[in-house]
Amino acid sequence: MFPQGVGLALNNDYNVTIASDVSGGRDGIGIEVYFKNKLLLEIFRDDSKKSREITLFEKDIPLEIVEECIEIFKQEIPSEYQD
């Protein structure tokens, strides 16, 4: 399902979106990662819980993809929790 290669794990088949959510008991911001327009995973900073969480929507995601997504999250989403 996932392309294999050397170097940068995410390629043109992937799309990263920054999204906030203040519903369903959540209050924060994160990234959503899509592979060929299908939601693959979400990394979310929940300010109400003061936590960071990864939700996987697909099984068996290569570790290099997850690691690169974590790096993108760290670059794009401030680490400080908001009140």
C-alpha positions as CSV (number, residue, x, y, z in Angstrom):
1,M,0.0,0.0,0.0
2,F,2.8,2.4,0.9
3,P,5.6,3.4,-1.4
4,Q,9.0,2.2,-0.3
5,G,12.1,4.3,-0.9
6,V,15.2,5.9,0.5
7,G,15.3,9.4,2.0
8,L,12.2,11.5,2.6
9,A,9.4,9.2,3.5
10,L,6.5,11.4,2.6
11,N,6.1,12.1,-1.2
12,N,3.5,13.6,-3.4
13,D,1.0,10.8,-2.5
14,Y,0.8,12.4,1.0
15,N,-0.9,15.5,2.2
16,V,-0.5,17.1,5.6
17,T,-3.2,19.4,6.9
18,I,-3.0,21.5,10.1
19,A,-6.4,21.4,11.8
20,S,-7.9,22.6,15.1
21,D,-10.7,20.9,17.0
22,V,-12.8,22.3,19.8
23,S,-15.6,19.7,19.8
24,G,-16.4,16.3,21.3
25,G,-14.4,17.0,24.5
26,R,-11.3,18.0,22.6
27,D,-9.7,21.4,22.5
28,G,-6.5,21.8,20.6
29,I,-4.6,21.7,17.3
30,G,-2.8,19.1,15.3
31,I,-1.9,17.6,11.9
32,E,-3.8,15.2,9.8
33,V,-1.8,13.1,7.3
34,Y,-3.5,11.7,4.2
35,F,-2.2,9.1,1.9
36,K,-3.8,9.2,-1.6
37,N,-6.7,11.3,0.0
38,K,-7.4,8.7,2.7
39,L,-6.8,9.8,6.3
40,L,-3.8,7.9,7.6
41,L,-3.0,9.4,11.0
42,E,-3.6,12.4,13.2
43,I,-1.2,13.9,15.8
44,F,-3.1,16.2,18.2
45,R,-2.1,18.6,21.0
46,D,-5.1,18.5,23.3
47,D,-4.9,21.7,25.4
48,S,-7.8,20.6,27.7
49,K,-5.9,17.4,28.7
50,K,-2.4,18.9,28.3
51,S,-1.4,15.9,26.2
52,R,-0.2,15.0,22.7
53,E,-1.7,11.9,21.0
54,I,-1.3,10.0,17.8
55,T,-4.4,8.3,16.3
56,L,-3.8,5.7,13.5
57,F,-6.6,5.2,11.0
58,E,-4.7,2.5,9.1
59,K,-3.0,-0.7,10.2
60,D,0.8,-1.3,9.6
61,I,2.0,2.2,8.9
62,P,5.8,2.1,8.2
63,L,7.8,3.5,11.1
64,E,9.6,6.0,8.8
65,I,6.3,7.5,7.9
66,V,5.3,7.9,11.6
67,E,8.7,9.3,12.5
68,E,8.5,11.9,9.7
69,C,5.0,12.9,10.7
70,I,6.1,13.4,14.3
71,E,8.9,15.7,13.0
72,I,6.4,17.7,11.0
73,F,4.1,18.0,14.0
74,K,7.0,19.3,16.1
75,Q,7.9,21.9,13.5
76,E,4.4,23.1,12.8
77,I,2.5,22.9,16.1
78,P,3.8,25.0,19.1
79,S,4.6,22.8,22.1
80,E,3.0,25.2,24.6
81,Y,-0.5,24.4,25.8
82,Q,-3.1,27.1,25.4
83,D,-5.5,28.0,28.2
